[in-house]
Amino acid sequence: MKVHVQINLNGEPAEFLAEPRQTLLECLRDTLNLTGTKEGCGDGNCGSCSILLDGQLVNSCLILGVETQGQCVETVEGIAQGSTLHPLQKAFIDNAALQCGICTPGFLMASKALLAREPNPTEPQIRMWLANNLCRCTGYDKIVRAVQIAAAEMRAQ
Amino acid sequence: MSTTTHYNLIGTRPPRHDGADKVTGRALYGADLKMAGLLHGAILRSPHAHANIVSIDTTKASQHPECRAIVTAADFPAVAERIVDLGEGETPLSYIRGNVLASGKTLYQGHAVAGVAATSPQAASEIAALIEVVYAPLPCVLTAPTAMAPGAPLLHSDLRCLEFGEPTTAPSNVSNHFRQVMGDSEKAFAEADIIVERELTTSTVHQGYIEPHTVTALWNNDGRLLMWCSTQGSFVVRDTIACMLDLPVSRVRVTPMEIGGGFGGKIPLYGEPVAALLSKKTGHPVKITMTRREVLEGSGPTPGSFIRVKIGAKQDGTLVAAQAYLAYEAGAYPGAMVSPAATCVFAAYDIANQTIDGYDVVVNKPSTAPYRAPGAPNAAFATETVLDEIAQKLGMDPLELRLKNAAKEGTRRADGAKFRRIGCVEVLETMKAHPHYSAPLGEPSHQQAKRGRGVAIGFWMNAGLPSSCTLNVHIDGSVGLIEGSTDIGGSRTSIAMMAAEVLGLEAADMRPSVVDTDTIGYTGVTGGSRTTFSTGWAAHDAAQDVVKQMKERAAKLWKVEEVQFENGVFRAGEHRLSFKELAAKVGEIGAPVVGRAAVNPKGAGGSFAGVIVDVEVDMETGKTSILRFTAVQDAGKAIHPSYVEGQMQGGSVQGIGWALNEEYFMSPEGRMMNASFLDYRMPTALDVPMIDTAIVEVANPVHPYGVRGVGEANIVSPPAAIANAIHAATGLRMSHLPMNPPSVMAAILKV
């Protein structure tokens, strides 16, 4: 028996049918075709499926789709302004903060949540905030720097 | 240290061509693929580390309303046993098939036994659980020394040890014992002033790529098998699938999807043949995506090892003799990568007398796969900590001891190879001159903390292998670059830069595409640090082919015999046309310009790398923190320095994980007790500092741009350097990886 769910998805109203056992990650990827949100572990330990739920950073693999009734869901597909990349997206490209790119959507969402809360984070703050997101390619150095650069860019705007 | 050749584009940092797709979520990775009629697969895996399969009953499972097909090893087409070489050495076909679907016996917990296709992933898992398998459990062996002991349970009744190339008569868990000898190490030890001998062990660790293995297969109605994979080598998948399913390669087409990390672990096949068999049975496309638990339990980690290293030196620090005993755990099937370990164990040093024994040992753990410089970090952990001890006992600076004995052009290794121009000395000198090496350590953060600094170096020989490249010149002067190398870390762009440099274009003028196995010539795996070296070489040569054809077009246009091409401009007498201007006229002059090249180069020119690391050890908890980390590596020529730094930083942090936390924690019954990212603890952003890098450029003399691959050597020395830093801090010699808090605490309490 599927449940009819209505949410605000990346600023637009959206609706979908979800089995009660389906995670929000499965609903996003399989039902709503938003495959930018990635599954790395399915048990909340890698952060690749990070999204914002009513502005809160969550692992979408740990939320059921039916739980999101009436809430605002923001995914990596929603962070660019039309054809203009978000400063974080641009900073990740310009500063080689991705290699394979599978963790990148999760890092972007986590970084966006951080900068919404703390526009001028220190390196330890960035490292603490991003510690739920695993990256196996970069060693985190260029990710931390990209977040610092994007933060400065956003403060200047 | 830099070569003097002037380049326009090489050495700059243009943005990657796939950047926008990867930061917006549009890039299509394997699991993102959708198809009409898609079925979902699941794999039933063995709960036992070692068991005979008595029976498999699929009756109940096949009655599930969403079940569409079930396959087991019996569904492989019958073929006679034969030996195949698919790039990883000679292996019986039955072993390759056996790891994909167990036949008769399961050899590790997580070993695949059956595959299911169903209408949803959830149903597929439920159906797999309904398959009734009767197992007769057998005793298991989990480490090389226990598997080599007399009377150990045998994994394969038909496995005979190749003892110095000759098969032994009795079955064994040792598949190969080889020896490399140079000079007379016994005699030289007798003349040494100081000898240090140590036994060390390392745990099984996993590559830890964030994207689980995934494949979609469609056995099409024209008889062709179409595969969409997350793989490091589409041609390896094509050839292996064809071999396993007894098909001509022309029947198989493999399309590489974007790949979420590999590090060597996405070279072997797991679900791919199962998805193909399920698609053949159902007539539908079938997708199989592993869970994280399946990745850890059922794909290929890298070998744990037992190593004994003995090194003798003169009072002045000259190394005179070295012996190594390397016993590596292959997992369930032979192939522990102990041969590269033997190549690397003393490769950084000029030691005239060496004896190296290598043992490839099967154990009841997952069949191992390559992992970034496979075999070398284990070996360097031994050699580099023993050298640290020798330096300490001789009262020598550890870098001075290494510099005194460093391998250089002409130095011979025990495997017989003689080095051409290499950068071992330059890496060591860069480390010595680096401000980090002379910087103060700073005060410990609390009373029970101690600080220390360690160094180590490492080597990886890198690979060549075939690569192909096609360039299509478009009317606006842009160039489509067609290649077959999976792009795991920005190689589309570095390869495009190597073609653009020849053509006098910008990186943005290039349109690189990684295509399927029908569309490009044979290209080896993205592995062995070979992609920038080989595929880049092919791109360079293909660009030269383009220049040759463009010159012909210009000669025809200008009615001249000879045309020059320099700095992106074609010239003859008074005539001048830029590349783009000429490209716009090509259609008027004659046929389109399509450049092509294929290479199979030798002389990959190994890469040396080194680490300076500062640690703080908490003497109350045994926890080691990394305070400062500097990675140094010879890149030959850094095509895109950001990507070279990225390889160095990524390899360093994987090495930190290997050193301090990561291990397969096995129960005595052979169950992996930590099969999740919560308990298989890879470094997070919070666990590591910034990773400083120093790129050394000692040009590889054979390569058009002097490239040496940089993907792997960077992981070789971090565990040893961290062990040496822990010693500098605490006086403790660590002899086991990982050096996690319990292990360091045990060493502290033992004193």
Interface residues (C-beta under 8 A of the other chain):
Chain A: E19 R21 R29 N33 L34 T35 G36 T37 K38 E39 G40 C41 G42 D43 N45 C46 S48 T75 V76 E77 A80 L85 Q89 F92 I93 D94 N95 A96 L98 Q99 C100 G101 I102 C103 T104 P105 L108 E123 I126 R127 M128 L130 A131 N132 N133 L134 C135 R136 C137 T138 G139 Y140 D141 K142 I143 V144
Chain B: R13 P15 R16 D18 G19 A20 K22 V23 T24 G25 R26 A27 L28 Y29 A31 D32 K34 Q122 Q207 G208 Y209 I210 E211 P212 E258 I259 G260 G261 G262 F263 T291 R292 I488 G489 G490 S642 Y643 E645 G646 Q649 G650 G651 S652 V653 Q654 S676 F677 L678 M682 P683 T684 A685 L686 D687 V688 M690 I691
